[in-house]
């Protein structure tokens, strides 16, 4: 014999059935997400490139750092290869060709315009009066060793707002923009800047050399 359910019991049964249906739908959705496919990995954000610059610890010790006083002057600006425009500007080349050099007669491509020293032979090839070769004894102390060549390259220049020139120099993989009186690589001082050449002083040897413009 069936029992008659009251109105309150019917409402409770309907609520229970509705909650069970919701739980069943949520559980089925979670199972579908687990077996539907692999999770999508987030796209990594690219990091900007890091420009490494040489530090004072990685530089070789020079005579200026071994007891001699530090070089006086402002350090030159160190540049990087990022953002350099390789385009050939013919208008700027035409301006550089119009520059007239008014020199004083000095050879700008030689640091010391001195004649080449020829070594004298120790023994003469011609025999003397006695039939023996004449022996030539050198007089004076031997000449001092020549300072090393400055390994900088001068590849261009620009004109600043005050009409002064700023030279662009390279030392190995490093690029520098230097004005007159500034120090390049803590060792080389810019003395003069001309369109065709620059004069650089090696502070370690107190030696001034002229470097021509690299074509």
Secondary structure, DSSP 8 states (H G I E B T S, - for coil): ------HHHHHHHHHHHHHHHHHHHHHHHHHHHHHH-------------------GGGS---GGGTTS----S-B-EEE-STT------HHHHHHHHT------S--TT-SS---------SEEEEE-TTSSEEE----S------------EEEEEEE-TTS-EEEEEEETTEEEEE-TT-EETTTEEEEEE-SSEEEEEETTTTEEEEEEB--
